[in-house]
Amino acid sequence: MINDVLKSILFAGLPVGLISYFLVLVARKETGATAKNTKLLKQEFKNTEIKQQKFWKAFLYKKWMKFGGGFYGVLTFITYLHIEIYEVIDFVQSFIGTESLIIKSVLVLFVEFFVDSIINFLYAFLWPVYWFKYLPIGSYLVWICVVFICYIAGTRLAMSINLDGHS
């Protein structure tokens, strides 16, 4: 049991806590939000013009909000990024492999990449099943509890930081 708690903190809790912290902190900075909790922050962020944000921040936050913006949204977002990173690596490796770019139709590759992206989006919503395949999960309940506690800790820490420099 203790071994499972330690694994869940290392493999899932810390990444979720850190990503939650940075998503909330940067969302607060970008929106100039005065919200006192993450629910109000989410509403303020949705009302912020995407044009005001830098491309990558806008992309990341748009995805995070599309997934719900809360605990489930953070985990779905992380799962989506994990899947997409592996898809991009496979996509790049397909050019390096034995088949040449000339033989493969570029159009077919991009259509395949687009379809895979949609399927990955669906897999991301099924993150509990997805991560069971990749992580050494013993007790699923322990993992969910640890991840949720780390999410709460990360978001609360980010919400408690004073951004305007005053005490």
N, C-alpha and C positions, 0 to 999 in steps of 0.2 A: 504494500500500500504506500509506504513512504517512497519507495523507488518510483512508483507511478506518479506520485505528486511531484517529485523532483523532475522527472522527465517532462511532465506536462508544463511545469514552469519554464524549463529550458527551451523546449521545442515549440511551445504554443503561447504560453502566458507572456513571456518577455516580448516576443515579436508583436503580439496583439496589443499589449500595453504601450509599447513604444510607438507603434504606428497610430494607435488611437490618440496618444498624446500629441504627436506631430500634426495629425490631421486637424484636431480641434484647435491646437495652438495657432497654426497657420491660418485656419479659417477665421479665427478671432482677429488676427492681425490684418488679413486681407479685407475683411468686411468692416473693421472698426467697430465690431459688435460690442454692445453694452449688455448683452444677455448674461444672466446669472446662472443659467443651466444649459445643458446641451440641447434640450428640446427647443428652447427659444433661439439658441444659436443656429440651429438647423433652419428654423423659419426665417431668420434674418439672412442667412446665406442664400436661401432659395430666392429671396427678393433682390439680391445683389446682381448687378449687370455682369454677365460673363465677359463682356468687352473690356471691363476694367482690370481683369486679371490677366496674368501672363498665360501663354498657351498651355504649358504643361500643368500649371496649377489648375487652370480652368478644366483641362481634360480630366485630371485626377479627381477633382472635387465633383465634377459632373457625374463621373462614374460612381463615386462614393454615394452621392445623393440619389442616383438612379437605383442603387441597391438598398436604399432606405435610410442611410446616414447614421443609424444607431449601431447597437451591438451586432445584429445580424448583417447590417450593411457593411460594417468594417470587415467581418469575417468573409462575406461574399466578395468584397473588394480585394482582399488579400488572396483569396482563392483564384479570382479572375486574373490577377497579376501573375500569380504562380503559373497558371495554365498558359497564359499568353506568352510569358517569357520562354517557356519550353517550346511552344509552337513557333516562335520566331527563330529560336535556335535550330529547330528541325527544318524550317523553311530555308534558312541560310545554308545549312549543311546539304540540302538537296542540290544546291548549285555547285557545291564543292565535290559531290560524289562522282561516281563513274559516268552518270548521264550528263551530257552537256546541255547548256542552256539552249542551244540551237535545236536539239532534239525535242526538248520539252517546250510546249507552247506556253509563252508567258501569260497569255490570257487564262489558260487552264490553271496555272499556278495561282494567279490572283483570285480567281473564282473559288478555288479550293481553299485558299487562305481565308477568304471572306466567309465561306460556309463554316469552316472550322471555328472562326471567331464567334459566330452565332451559336454554335454548339457549345463552345467554351463558356459563353454567357449563361447558357442553361445549366451547365455543370457547376458553375460558380454558385448558383442558388442552391445547389445540393451539396454544399460544402461539408456537412457532417459525413456523408458517404465518401466524398473525395479524399478528405484528409485521413480517414481510417485506412486507406490504401497506402499512404505515404509515411505516416508517423507510427511509432511503436506504442500504440494506444492499448492499454490494458483495461482499465476501468473508464468507460466512456463518460460516466457521470462525474468522475473526478476531473477529467479533462475539461468538460464543459464548465464546471464550477470554477476551476482555476482560471480558465480563459476569461470567464465573465468577471471574476474578481479583478484580474489584471486590466481588463477593458475599463471597468469602473475606476480603478486607481489611475490609469492613464488619462482618462477624460477629466476626472476631478482635479488632478494635478494641473492639467492644462487650463482648466477653468479658474483655478485659484491664483494663477500667476497674474500679477499686476502689469499690464502692458503699457500704461501711461507713465510709469516711472514714479508715481506718487505712492506713498504708504497708505 
